[in-house]
Amino acid sequence: MATATFVSKRLTLRFTVGLDDDFDPIYSNRTYSNVRESISDADLLTLGTKIGALSALELNHVTYTEQTLLESL
């Protein structure tokens, strides 16, 4: 049997900052830590989109990472 314990959640915004010599996009990530465990996916997307709108860069996408500790009993 195992138990799962929430450790952290991070919100990451990926911005397009330009193009390389082959015209492939160049990306830059901005990560925000200490996101509440209880925040919903829809709220994270809304928050990420609103933060992205404040930037002069083009927002490519919004992701989040959740870290959970698994321990055996």
N, C-alpha and C positions, 0 to 999 in steps of 0.2 A: 504494500500500500504506500502511496506517496501523498505528500501535501504540497500544495502550490501557494507560495507567498509572493504577493506583488512587491516588486522592488522599485521600478521607475517607469515613467512614460515620457517619451521625447517627441516633439513635433518638429518635422524637417520640411523646409520650403526649398524647392529647387528652382533657381532662376537661370534664364538664358542670358549670358553676358556677351555673347558675340559668336563669331564663326572662325574656324581655323583655316589654314591654307587650302584644305580640300572642301571647304564650305560645310563642314560638319559643325553642329552647335557645340559651344563651350558652355559648361554649366558651373554654377557656384551654389553651394548649399548653405543655408542658415538653419541652425538647430537651436531649439528652445527646450531646456530641461525643466524638470520639476513640474510637469503637467499633472494635474489631479487625476487620480485613478478613475474617478466617477464620471469624467467628462465623456459625452457621447461622440460617436464618429461624426455625426452631422455637425455638432458644435465645433469639433476640431477642424472640419473642412471650412466652416464659416469663419472661424478665427484665422486660419491660415490664409484664406482668400482676402480677408480684410487687411491683414498685415502685409500681404503681397501687394495690395493696391497702393500702399503707402510708399513702395519702392519705385525708383525710376526704371528698374529692370523688369523684364517680362517674366511673370510667374509661370513656370512650366508645369509643376505639379506639387501636391501636398501629400506627405506621408507621415505616419507615426510609427514609433517603435516602442513596444512594451516589453519590459524585462521581468521575468518571473523566476523565482528561485524554487527549484524542485528538490524536495528532501524525502528520503524514505523514513518510514516510521519504525 
